Amino acid sequence: MADAKVIPFDDDRSRARRRPSRADGEAAAVRALPGAQQSPQEPEGAGEGPAGTEAASGRGTGTDAGAGVEAGSRAGAVSDAGGWERRLAGGLAFLRRRITGDYEVDEFGYDEELTDQVLMSLLRPLYEKYFRVEVKGIENIPDKGGALIVANHSGTLPLDGLMMQVAVHDQHPAGRHLRLLAADLVFVLPVVNELARKAGHTLACAEDAERLLRAGEIVGVMPEGFKGIGKPFSERYKLQRFGRGGFVSTALRAGVPIVPCSIVGAEEIYPMVGNAKTLARVLGVPYVPITPTFPWLGPLGALPLPTKWTIQFGEPIPTDGYAPEAAEDPMLMFNLTDQVREQIQHTLYKLLVQRRSVFF
């Protein structure tokens, strides 16, 4: 199998995808009806005469109407067939590019085509139908340029990061891509490592994050780490420590805004009531969760509960007004970290008060 092309990370080619406007939609609708032509405007009185009078009075035989319905049905069938043919051709072309290596990845391994056409398509039913994610404040993410999204982390398994990635991809008017910073464990697991790289995730280190931000990417980080995702159910929606504020220092050096993000609904998908610490040490993982359904129900217990999610992106906190040396000021980093944390926690409480039910 041929290797994929590697594109430099600072490539200045635009990644913006063209989204159809109303005019595009109208043109597509016309093209979807082969054989349908717009008739010229008839002169005044053209409908008069025996045929026109008969049609107007409803005394016709119905042959013309039946023929019109039949023609419309044939046109619709041809349109459906053409749509399937186009989708099949597109799928075959995609497979050909995969097999021959005629596709591009950046130096981090991000495969935009695979993410858009395959990975997002797999996650979208979970996002739309299962968790029924509601997104608020998407306009707080800039249309262009870098930004650092800082979110709370929960749910035993990191599904919240994936749902946030779909939210940015599908809901943002510019169709932007979220590049998540992931823990070391993600990149040592078989299969998961490769998929994470293809989806645009990268190691949670300051150097990689700064390079992404300076290149104009949207970067997502969850500073609670395993402390947040693996906390017991009794501490749900209580933010854990945000590390040493390294994400603030990275945003200051890159001069990009920090966008706080609050996620409600993920805490209840796997209510963690216990932790098999001995087994976790043997397996070399941070924790082995015990929930009301796992491991008691076997594989069925690994199915997440269908909770109703809300993801809210808060007002961005600008950092471009600070001097270059501000990234080395520990007091400033502490204050900004605390500001971001408090904004996320306050929004979590507000969303919890507003929601009607965990599942609806």
Solvent accessible surface area in square Angstrom, and as a share of the most:
residue,aa,sasa,rsa
1,M,185,0.83
2,A,57,0.44
3,D,129,0.67
4,A,23,0.18
5,K,116,0.49
6,V,101,0.58
7,I,27,0.14
8,P,83,0.52
9,F,19,0.08
10,D,119,0.62
11,D,48,0.25
12,D,135,0.70
13,R,133,0.49
14,S,97,0.62
15,R,82,0.30
16,A,85,0.66
17,R,85,0.31
18,R,191,0.70
19,R,113,0.41
20,P,102,0.64
21,S,63,0.41
22,R,201,0.73
23,A,70,0.54
24,D,35,0.18
25,G,37,0.35
26,E,103,0.46
27,A,42,0.32
28,A,47,0.36
29,A,60,0.46
30,V,102,0.58
31,R,175,0.64
32,A,39,0.31
33,L,88,0.44
34,P,66,0.41
35,G,75,0.73
36,A,62,0.48
37,Q,167,0.74
38,Q,178,0.79
39,S,88,0.57
40,P,116,0.73
41,Q,177,0.79
42,E,122,0.55
43,P,105,0.66
44,E,180,0.81
45,G,39,0.38
46,A,50,0.39
47,G,50,0.48
48,E,138,0.62
49,G,35,0.33
50,P,123,0.77
51,A,80,0.62
52,G,20,0.20
53,T,71,0.41
54,E,75,0.33
55,A,79,0.61
56,A,93,0.72
57,S,53,0.34
58,G,65,0.62
59,R,167,0.61
60,G,39,0.38
61,T,127,0.74
62,G,44,0.42
63,T,94,0.55
64,D,124,0.64
65,A,70,0.54
66,G,40,0.38
67,A,54,0.42
68,G,45,0.43
69,V,107,0.61
70,E,100,0.45
71,A,45,0.35
72,G,44,0.43
73,S,70,0.45
74,R,135,0.49
75,A,19,0.14
76,G,28,0.27
77,A,62,0.48
78,V,86,0.49
79,S,28,0.18
80,D,93,0.48
81,A,51,0.39
82,G,17,0.17
83,G,9,0.09
84,W,170,0.60
85,E,115,0.52
86,R,166,0.60
87,R,144,0.52
88,L,114,0.57
89,A,60,0.46
90,G,39,0.37
91,G,33,0.32
92,L,104,0.52
93,A,34,0.26
94,F,21,0.09
95,L,95,0.47
96,R,124,0.45
97,R,57,0.21
98,R,37,0.13
99,I,112,0.57
100,T,64,0.37
101,G,3,0.03
102,D,60,0.31
103,Y,33,0.12
104,E,72,0.32
105,V,15,0.09
106,D,2,0.01
107,E,84,0.38
108,F,18,0.08
109,G,23,0.22
110,Y,6,0.02
111,D,0,0.00
112,E,40,0.18
113,E,42,0.19
114,L,27,0.13
115,T,1,0.01
116,D,27,0.14
117,Q,94,0.42
118,V,46,0.27
119,L,26,0.13
120,M,3,0.01
121,S,51,0.33
122,L,128,0.64
123,L,33,0.16
124,R,61,0.22
125,P,74,0.46
126,L,47,0.23
127,Y,5,0.02
128,E,84,0.38
129,K,156,0.66
130,Y,58,0.22
131,F,0,0.00
132,R,74,0.27
133,V,20,0.11
134,E,79,0.35
135,V,32,0.19
136,K,69,0.29
137,G,17,0.16
138,I,28,0.14
139,E,129,0.58
140,N,26,0.13
141,I,1,0.01
142,P,38,0.24
143,D,96,0.50
144,K,172,0.73
145,G,37,0.35
146,G,10,0.10
147,A,0,0.00
148,L,2,0.01
149,I,0,0.00
150,V,0,0.00
151,A,0,0.00
152,N,4,0.02
153,H,20,0.09
154,S,1,0.01
155,G,5,0.05
156,T,8,0.05
157,L,90,0.45
158,P,67,0.42
159,L,30,0.15
160,D,1,0.00
161,G,5,0.05
162,L,47,0.23
163,M,0,0.00
164,M,0,0.00
165,Q,6,0.02
166,V,0,0.00
167,A,0,0.00
168,V,0,0.00
169,H,8,0.04
170,D,39,0.20
171,Q,85,0.38
172,H,3,0.01
173,P,93,0.59
174,A,39,0.30
175,G,4,0.04
176,R,33,0.12
177,H,22,0.10
178,L,1,0.00
179,R,0,0.00
180,L,15,0.07
181,L,28,0.14
182,A,15,0.12
183,A,39,0.30
184,D,97,0.50
185,L,47,0.24
186,V,32,0.19
187,F,29,0.12
188,V,106,0.61
189,L,68,0.34
190,P,110,0.69
191,V,109,0.62
192,V,66,0.38
193,N,53,0.27
194,E,95,0.43
195,L,86,0.43
196,A,8,0.06
197,R,74,0.27
198,K,32,0.14
199,A,10,0.08
200,G,1,0.01
201,H,16,0.07
202,T,0,0.00
203,L,61,0.30
204,A,58,0.45
205,C,40,0.24
206,A,42,0.33
207,E,117,0.53
208,D,27,0.14
209,A,4,0.03
210,E,31,0.14
211,R,111,0.40
212,L,0,0.00
213,L,3,0.01
214,R,149,0.54
215,A,45,0.35
216,G,20,0.19
217,E,22,0.10
218,I,1,0.00
219,V,0,0.00
220,G,0,0.00
221,V,19,0.11
222,M,26,0.12
223,P,23,0.15
224,E,1,0.00
225,G,30,0.29
226,F,82,0.34
227,K,102,0.43
228,G,1,0.01
229,I,9,0.04
230,G,13,0.13
231,K,19,0.08
232,P,57,0.36
233,F,57,0.24
234,S,84,0.54
235,E,65,0.29
236,R,98,0.36
237,Y,9,0.03
238,K,112,0.48
239,L,13,0.06
240,Q,41,0.18
241,R,150,0.55
242,F,7,0.03
243,G,32,0.31
244,R,221,0.81
245,G,1,0.01
246,G,46,0.44
247,F,19,0.08
248,V,0,0.00
249,S,11,0.07
250,T,4,0.03
251,A,0,0.00
252,L,17,0.09
253,R,82,0.30
254,A,18,0.14
255,G,30,0.29
256,V,11,0.06
257,P,37,0.23
258,I,0,0.00
259,V,0,0.00
260,P,3,0.02
261,C,0,0.00
262,S,2,0.01
263,I,1,0.01
264,V,2,0.01
265,G,0,0.00
266,A,0,0.00
267,E,13,0.06
268,E,10,0.05
269,I,2,0.01
270,Y,18,0.07
271,P,22,0.14
272,M,10,0.04
273,V,96,0.55
274,G,24,0.23
275,N,52,0.27
276,A,29,0.22
277,K,131,0.55
278,T,90,0.52
279,L,83,0.41
280,A,4,0.03
281,R,172,0.63
282,V,113,0.65
283,L,109,0.54
284,G,58,0.55
285,V,46,0.27
286,P,63,0.40
287,Y,29,0.11
288,V,22,0.12
289,P,26,0.16
290,I,48,0.25
291,T,3,0.02
292,P,83,0.52
293,T,43,0.25
294,F,66,0.27
295,P,68,0.43
296,W,167,0.59
297,L,97,0.48
298,G,27,0.26
299,P,126,0.79
300,L,120,0.60
301,G,1,0.01
302,A,51,0.40
303,L,106,0.53
304,P,17,0.11
305,L,62,0.31
306,P,58,0.36
307,T,0,0.00
308,K,50,0.21
309,W,0,0.00
310,T,17,0.10
311,I,0,0.00
312,Q,34,0.15
313,F,1,0.01
314,G,14,0.13
315,E,120,0.54
316,P,49,0.31
317,I,13,0.06
318,P,92,0.58
319,T,2,0.01
320,D,109,0.57
321,G,75,0.72
322,Y,93,0.36
323,A,51,0.40
324,P,122,0.77
325,E,118,0.53
326,A,12,0.09
327,A,3,0.02
328,E,124,0.56
329,D,60,0.31
330,P,99,0.62
331,M,126,0.56
332,L,31,0.16
333,M,35,0.16
334,F,133,0.56
335,N,77,0.40
336,L,8,0.04
337,T,16,0.09
338,D,63,0.33
339,Q,86,0.38
340,V,0,0.00
341,R,64,0.23
342,E,91,0.41
343,Q,48,0.21
344,I,1,0.00
345,Q,21,0.09
346,H,124,0.55
347,T,16,0.09
348,L,0,0.00
349,Y,110,0.42
350,K,85,0.36
351,L,6,0.03
352,L,46,0.23
353,V,130,0.75
354,Q,105,0.47
355,R,64,0.23
356,R,212,0.77
357,S,38,0.25
358,V,45,0.26
359,F,78,0.33
360,F,145,0.60
